[in-house]
Amino acid sequence: MGITSMVVRQKEFKTRFRGFDVREVDGFLEEVAVQMESMDRTIENLTEEKRRLDLENQGYRKRENAMKNAMIQSQNVLDQMKDNAKKSAQVTIANAQVEAEKILNRAHKRLSQLHSDIMELKRQRIQLEMQVSAVIESHAKLLEMSKKENKAADETDATLKFINRA
């Protein structure tokens, strides 16, 4: 039988000529003592189990806090990596834009140089055409003069032949 405070309060001992039955009282007290010892051991065991569970819980909380800190640090590192990647991308884009500007400027300069070269070649062609035309014209005049001289010489030869025949 489990002893509770209610059982102890309601327990009635038989009375004898000189009072309660000593054996019955002693038996009950022994039973109470045994139950109390058992309860004390149970309380002690439960107290020890509670202490162990509290320590275990404390360890879990420390691990949880360490995990939270690790996650926060990981997030911070990730955020920093994202920021660095963005900055690196911006620098790369800026460098590419500068390089594109340089290439475009060189292309414009080359185009301008090519236009200048084309204009110079056109000028030289016109000058060469004029010189060739002048040479052709001069040769044509020389040819014309040579024809006239040849004609005059032929006429002179013909006259001489005529004179010689006569």
C-alpha positions in Angstrom: 0.0 0.0 0.0 1.3 3.4 -0.9 1.5 5.9 1.9 0.2 9.3 1.3 -0.5 12.2 3.7 -4.1 11.3 3.6 -3.5 7.7 4.8 -1.3 8.9 7.6 -4.0 11.4 8.7 -6.7 8.8 8.6 -4.8 5.9 10.2 -6.3 4.8 13.4 -4.6 2.6 15.8 -6.4 0.1 18.0 -6.3 0.9 21.6 -5.5 -1.5 24.4 -5.4 -1.3 27.9 -2.4 0.9 28.0 -2.8 2.7 24.7 -2.0 1.9 21.1 -0.7 -1.5 19.9 3.0 -0.9 19.9 3.7 -3.5 17.2 1.1 -2.0 15.0 2.4 1.5 15.4 6.0 0.3 15.0 5.0 -1.7 11.8 3.2 1.4 10.4 6.1 3.6 11.2 8.5 1.1 9.6 6.3 1.1 6.5 6.2 4.9 6.5 10.0 5.0 6.9 10.4 2.5 4.1 8.1 4.5 1.9 9.7 7.7 2.9 13.2 6.3 2.1 11.8 5.1 -1.3 10.4 8.5 -1.9 13.7 10.1 -0.8 15.6 7.9 -3.3 13.1 8.6 -6.0 13.3 12.3 -5.3 17.1 12.1 -5.2 17.1 10.1 -8.5 14.6 12.5 -10.1 16.8 15.4 -8.8 19.9 13.8 -10.3 18.0 13.1 -13.6 16.8 16.7 -13.6 20.4 17.9 -13.1 21.6 15.6 -15.9 18.8 16.8 -18.2 19.5 20.4 -17.3 23.2 19.9 -18.2 22.2 18.1 -21.4 19.7 20.9 -22.2 22.4 23.5 -21.5 24.7 21.6 -23.9 22.0 21.6 -26.6 21.5 25.3 -26.0 25.2 26.0 -26.4 25.2 24.0 -29.6 22.1 25.8 -30.8 23.8 29.2 -30.1 26.9 28.0 -31.8 24.9 26.9 -34.8 23.0 30.3 -34.8 26.4 32.1 -34.7 27.8 29.9 -37.4 24.7 30.6 -39.6 24.9 34.3 -38.9 28.6 34.3 -39.8 27.9 32.2 -42.9 25.2 34.7 -43.9 27.6 37.6 -43.3 30.3 35.9 -45.4 27.7 35.2 -48.1 26.6 38.8 -48.1 30.2 40.0 -48.2 30.9 37.6 -51.1 27.8 38.9 -53.0 29.0 42.5 -52.4 32.5 41.7 -53.6 31.0 39.9 -56.6 28.9 43.0 -57.4 31.8 45.3 -57.0 34.0 43.1 -59.1 31.3 43.0 -61.8 31.0 46.7 -61.7 34.8 47.1 -62.1 34.8 44.6 -64.9 31.9 46.4 -66.7 33.7 49.8 -66.2 36.9 48.4 -67.6 35.1 46.9 -70.5 33.4 50.3 -71.2 36.7 52.1 -71.0 38.3 49.5 -73.4 35.3 49.8 -75.7 35.7 53.6 -75.7 39.4 53.1 -76.6 38.6 50.7 -79.4 35.9 53.0 -80.7 38.3 56.0 -80.6 40.9 54.0 -82.5 38.4 52.9 -85.0 37.3 56.6 -85.5 40.9 57.7 -85.9 41.5 54.9 -88.4 38.4 55.8 -90.3 39.5 59.4 -90.4 42.9 58.4 -91.6 41.4 56.2 -94.3 39.2 59.1 -95.5 42.3 61.3 -95.6 44.2 58.6 -97.5 41.3 58.3 -100.0 41.2 62.0 -100.5 44.9 62.1 -101.0 44.7 59.2 -103.5 41.9 61.0 -105.4 44.0 64.1 -105.5 47.0 62.2 -106.8 44.8 60.4 -109.4 43.4 63.7 -110.7 47.0 65.1 -110.8 48.2 62.0 -112.6 45.3 62.1 -115.0 46.1 65.7 -115.8 49.8 64.9 -116.3 48.9 61.9 -118.5 46.4 64.1 -120.4 49.1 66.8 -120.8 51.6 64.2 -122.1 49.1 62.7 -124.5 48.1 66.1 -125.7 51.8 67.1 -126.1 52.5 63.8 -128.0 49.4 64.4 -130.1 50.7 67.9 -131.0 54.1 66.4 -131.8 52.5 63.8 -133.9 50.4 66.4 -135.7 53.5 68.5 -136.2 55.4 65.4 -137.4 52.6 64.6 -139.8 52.8 68.2 -141.2 56.5 68.0 -141.4 56.3 64.6 -143.1 53.7 66.0 -145.5 55.8 69.0 -146.2 58.8 66.7 -146.6 56.8 64.4 -148.9 55.8 67.5 -150.9 59.3 68.7 -151.1 60.4 65.2 -152.1 57.7 65.1 -154.7 58.7 68.5 -156.0 62.4 67.4 -156.1 61.4 64.2 -157.9 59.4 66.2 -160.4 62.2 68.6 -160.8 64.7 65.7 -161.2 62.4 64.1 -163.8 62.3 67.2 -165.7 
